[in-house]
Amino acid sequence: MFEQYSYLITILFFAGGSILIEWLIGYKYLKKHLREILIAGIVGVLFTAPLEGTALVGKDYSFYPETTLNTLLFGAELETYLFSFLVGIAVASATFIGIRIEDMRKNKSDCRNHT
């Protein structure tokens, strides 16, 4: 029934789910860095998707047409662009959350050393 949307659903579930969890955890902090996070998503699209198009043309691997929208854009599956964008956002969000955690630990440690 959803065979043609299998790849798209998988992308939305895993990459979208990761983003949802990250933003539920760190919304207040992440919204301050939304511009940088979106730029990371765009960079992911600019670099990853065209490279995949090259790999597909070179027959390094392929997708089952039954599981994708079977729509190519610059040689790559349309879903690949969404995947690259969402993974860029997920990685950037996780990085900012990690930075925030380290900053909080450092500040906590600094407070202990001065008392």
C-alpha positions as CSV (number, residue, x, y, z in Angstrom):
1,M,0.0,0.0,0.0
2,F,2.8,2.5,0.9
3,E,5.6,0.8,-1.0
4,Q,6.3,3.9,-3.1
5,Y,6.6,6.0,0.0
6,S,8.8,3.5,2.0
7,Y,12.0,5.5,1.6
8,L,10.2,8.8,2.4
9,I,8.5,7.4,5.5
10,T,11.8,5.9,6.7
11,I,13.5,9.3,6.3
12,L,10.7,11.2,8.1
13,F,10.6,8.6,10.9
14,F,14.3,8.4,11.7
15,A,15.7,11.8,10.7
16,G,12.5,13.7,11.6
17,G,12.1,11.8,14.8
18,S,15.6,12.6,15.9
19,I,15.0,16.3,15.2
20,L,11.7,16.2,17.1
21,I,13.4,14.6,20.2
22,E,16.3,17.1,20.0
23,W,14.0,20.1,19.8
24,L,11.8,18.8,22.6
25,I,14.9,18.6,24.8
26,G,16.5,21.9,23.8
27,Y,13.9,24.1,22.2
28,K,14.7,27.3,24.1
29,Y,18.4,27.0,23.3
30,L,18.1,25.7,19.8
31,K,15.7,28.4,18.6
32,K,18.5,30.9,19.3
33,H,20.6,29.1,16.8
34,L,18.0,28.4,14.2
35,R,19.8,30.2,11.4
36,E,23.0,28.2,11.9
37,I,21.0,25.0,12.1
38,L,19.2,25.7,8.9
39,I,22.4,26.6,7.2
40,A,23.8,23.2,8.2
41,G,20.8,21.6,6.6
42,I,21.4,23.5,3.4
43,V,25.0,22.6,3.3
44,G,24.0,19.0,3.7
45,V,21.9,19.3,0.6
46,L,24.6,21.1,-1.4
47,F,27.2,18.5,-0.8
48,T,25.6,15.2,-0.2
49,A,22.8,15.0,-2.7
50,P,24.9,15.8,-5.8
51,L,27.5,13.3,-4.8
52,E,24.7,10.7,-4.5
53,G,23.6,11.6,-8.0
54,T,27.1,10.8,-9.2
55,A,27.1,7.5,-7.4
56,L,23.7,6.5,-8.9
57,V,24.9,7.4,-12.4
58,G,28.1,5.4,-11.9
59,K,25.8,2.5,-10.7
60,D,27.7,2.3,-7.4
61,Y,24.3,1.5,-5.9
62,S,20.7,2.0,-6.7
63,F,17.2,2.3,-5.1
64,Y,14.3,0.0,-5.8
65,P,12.0,2.2,-7.9
66,E,9.0,0.6,-6.0
67,T,10.1,2.1,-2.7
68,T,10.8,5.7,-3.8
69,L,8.9,8.5,-5.5
70,N,11.1,7.7,-8.5
71,T,11.7,11.3,-9.1
72,L,15.3,12.4,-9.9
73,L,16.6,15.9,-9.4
74,F,20.1,16.5,-10.7
75,G,20.6,12.7,-10.8
76,A,19.6,12.0,-7.2
77,E,16.3,10.8,-5.8
78,L,14.1,13.6,-4.5
79,E,14.0,12.0,-1.1
80,T,17.8,12.2,-0.9
81,Y,17.5,16.0,-0.7
82,L,15.1,15.8,2.1
83,F,17.3,13.2,3.9
84,S,20.4,15.4,3.5
85,F,18.6,18.5,4.8
86,L,17.1,16.7,7.8
87,V,20.3,15.0,8.8
88,G,22.2,18.3,8.6
89,I,19.6,19.8,10.9
90,A,19.7,16.8,13.3
91,V,23.5,16.8,13.5
92,A,23.7,20.6,14.0
93,S,21.0,20.4,16.7
94,A,22.8,17.6,18.5
95,T,26.0,19.6,18.3
96,F,24.4,22.7,19.8
97,I,22.9,20.6,22.5
98,G,26.3,19.1,23.2
99,I,27.9,22.5,23.4
100,R,25.2,23.7,25.8
101,I,25.7,20.7,28.1
102,E,29.5,21.3,28.1
103,D,29.0,25.0,28.9
104,M,26.7,24.1,31.8
105,R,29.2,21.6,33.1
106,K,32.0,24.1,32.8
107,N,30.1,26.8,34.6
108,K,29.1,24.4,37.3
109,S,32.7,23.4,37.8
110,D,33.9,27.0,37.8
111,C,31.3,27.8,40.6
112,R,32.6,24.9,42.7
113,N,36.2,26.0,42.3
114,H,35.4,29.6,43.6
115,T,33.6,28.5,46.7
